[in-house]
Amino acid sequence: MAADDDQAVRFVLEQSLSRAGFLVHTFNNGQDLLEHIHADGADLVITDIVMPGLSGLDLAQTLKSSHPDVPVIVITAQSTLRNAVQAFERGAFDYLAKPFDIKKLVDLAHRAMDLRKKSAKPAPPKRVEEAQPSYKQADAHLERFGGFVGSSRAMQALFRTIGRLSNSEMTVLIHGESGAGKELVARAVHDYSPRRKGPFTAINMAAIPRNLIESELFGHEKGAFTGAVSRRPGHFQKAEGGTLFLDEIGDMPMEAQTRLLRVLQEGTFTLVGSTDVLRANVRIIAATHQYLPDAIAEGRFREDLFYRLNVIPLHVPSLRSRKEDIPILCDYFLGKTAKELNIPVKRFTPMAMERMLAYDWPGNVRELENLISRMMVLTPDDEIGADRLDLSNRMVRRVEEEMAPAPAEESTVHSGAETPRASAFKQALLEELDDYFLALNGQEGSNLYSAVLKRMEEVLIPRVLKETRGNRVKAALVLGINRNTLRKKIQDLESNPF
Ligand SMILES: Nc1ncnc2c1ncn2[C@@H]1O[C@H](COP(=O)(O)OP(=O)(O)OP(=O)(O)O)[C@@H](O)[C@H]1O
């Protein structure tokens, strides 16, 4: 069953899901769907969020109580972190931002049905009146995160993953450049976790003298070292019952790494200078801008610790790889700064916006936020013009180079050595891999390598065949593979799509 107040969406859902073998009933509101499901039951529900009357989130919440065995897929054009988290908190099987890839939705529908078949005998349906929404408190709490903005595909993928994590306490490793929003992500993961009422404590390894890191983290006993005049608790004690955010984990000294590994393996630690074993009830979220496998190869980072931390890897994309987020971030920071300074909101001229879109933002969102604060204070007019942007010389040069007639997108060299398209591709692949590992839920998988290669071939081979107008001999030459190998691959793809 599917509910959406947009007739075009209902039509697409009906067509594509029927073609995939589903018997589809569509409704233009949630209430009608609910009445039908009580009368006739359903195997799967797909719902929009914003509809007249009952919202899709309320529908998901009600179904969670009355039909816990029916998977619900939430789709929405208003994809915010808040909506993503609420969908998962209210029991959604999955969440997709519109516009979505219809193939992805059909795959999800199949996956939901498979899981439903595999899952244990469902609990008997409760009467709908018993369904008690228990999310009032969460609602109030969620307001705090209105300030995490992003409409790019990459950020939508991140919101979805944070939403999926909202019921878990797994260790998370966040990777991303400085200023990209790693700490914001860590806070969001904590604030939407079962530990949300506990403390969130952050410590940056790069900001503390190396010889003090162990005692800062684990505390110290009186007399443990010169200057330790009394017993002092560390961040592990301060974060008890909550989350400890370890920023710049790649800079953690080896001895501290060994102690941290012990916490992750055994849940225990000792104060520096003491042998008393203490229990730690702390969730770890770590972050780094470094590529840790390099640090491992150089002997600066423990490989076993890396695997313990990297249970859920999250990547925060650089701002230059998601420039479509710049206008929405500008609006957000202009409004925020105006409120803080108690002055009227200003806006950027189209030319200024163009310049900002051409710039590489090596300092990422933090650099944009600082620029906007400066502009709001220093610009006397309502509009901030391109000439006012106090960009560094290096930055201006880059802007001018970028504003020269642009070469084809693929050959544009970005300072991060990665084109936005390559980065988006990587992000999409990483997202799929995250989904894969989340679905495994700690169990061992198999054949991942060949599955990923097949996924790539599924895109690559038809594209090359299109280019060669179906000529397989030419396609084999372009691909640089044997003609028979290509024939076999085409047969495999046709008989067994991914
Ligand atoms: N998507 C976003 N929406 C709104 N504000 C953001 C977003 N991303 C980052 N910011 C803001 O940008 C600033 C930098 O973000 P944050 O401190 O999380 O980055 P970071 O990756 O942890 O940086 P570092 O590695 O230098 O510690 C913060 O003020 C944060 O609130």
The ligand as an SDF file (V2000), in Angstrom:
LIG
                    3D

 31 33  0  0  0  0  0  0  0  0999 V2000
   25.8490   21.1080    7.5390 N   0  0  0  0  0  0  0  0  0  0  0  0
   26.0340   22.1290    8.3810 C   0  0  0  0  0  0  0  0  0  0  0  0
   25.0180   22.9330    8.7160 N   0  0  0  0  0  0  0  0  0  0  0  0
   25.2030   23.9630    9.5680 C   0  0  0  0  0  0  0  0  0  0  0  0
   26.3760   24.2660   10.1490 N   0  0  0  0  0  0  0  0  0  0  0  0
   27.4300   23.4930    9.8660 C   0  0  0  0  0  0  0  0  0  0  0  0
   27.3220   22.3870    8.9640 C   0  0  0  0  0  0  0  0  0  0  0  0
   28.5260   21.7900    8.8720 N   0  0  0  0  0  0  0  0  0  0  0  0
   29.3620   22.4840    9.6610 C   0  0  0  0  0  0  0  0  0  0  0  0
   28.7180   23.5090   10.2770 N   0  0  0  0  0  0  0  0  0  0  0  0
   29.3150   24.4940   11.1970 C   0  0  0  0  0  0  0  0  0  0  0  0
   30.6550   24.7130   10.7450 O   0  0  0  0  0  0  0  0  0  0  0  0
   31.5510   24.7830   11.8320 C   0  0  0  0  0  0  0  0  0  0  0  0
   32.6120   23.6960   11.6940 C   0  0  0  0  0  0  0  0  0  0  0  0
   32.0180   22.4140   11.9120 O   0  0  0  0  0  0  0  0  0  0  0  0
   32.7030   21.2970   12.8590 P   0  0  0  0  0  0  0  0  0  0  0  0
   33.3630   21.9170   14.0470 O   0  0  0  0  0  0  0  0  0  0  0  0
   31.6820   20.2480   13.1250 O   0  0  0  0  0  0  0  0  0  0  0  0
   33.8120   20.7750   11.8380 O   0  0  0  0  0  0  0  0  0  0  0  0
   34.9440   19.6630   12.0580 P   0  0  0  0  0  0  0  0  0  0  0  0
   34.9610   18.8350   10.8420 O   0  0  0  0  0  0  0  0  0  0  0  0
   34.7160   18.9640   13.3700 O   0  0  0  0  0  0  0  0  0  0  0  0
   36.2550   20.5500   12.1200 O   0  0  0  0  0  0  0  0  0  0  0  0
   37.6820   20.1830   12.7970 P   0  0  0  0  0  0  0  0  0  0  0  0
   38.1580   18.9500   12.1190 O   0  0  0  0  0  0  0  0  0  0  0  0
   38.5080   21.3880   12.4420 O   0  0  0  0  0  0  0  0  0  0  0  0
   37.4270   20.0300   14.2480 O   0  0  0  0  0  0  0  0  0  0  0  0
   30.7160   24.6460   13.0880 C   0  0  0  0  0  0  0  0  0  0  0  0
   30.3950   25.9370   13.5900 O   0  0  0  0  0  0  0  0  0  0  0  0
   29.4670   23.9370   12.6180 C   0  0  0  0  0  0  0  0  0  0  0  0
   28.3560   24.2570   13.4210 O   0  0  0  0  0  0  0  0  0  0  0  0
  1  2  1  0
  2  3  1  0
  2  7  2  0
  3  4  2  0
  4  5  1  0
  5  6  2  0
  6  7  1  0
  6 10  1  0
  7  8  1  0
  8  9  2  0
  9 10  1  0
 10 11  1  0
 11 12  1  0
 11 30  1  0
 12 13  1  0
 13 14  1  0
 13 28  1  0
 14 15  1  0
 15 16  1  0
 16 17  2  0
 16 18  1  0
 16 19  1  0
 19 20  1  0
 20 21  2  0
 20 22  1  0
 20 23  1  0
 23 24  1  0
 24 25  2  0
 24 26  1  0
 24 27  1  0
 28 29  1  0
 28 30  1  0
 30 31  1  0
M  END
$$$$
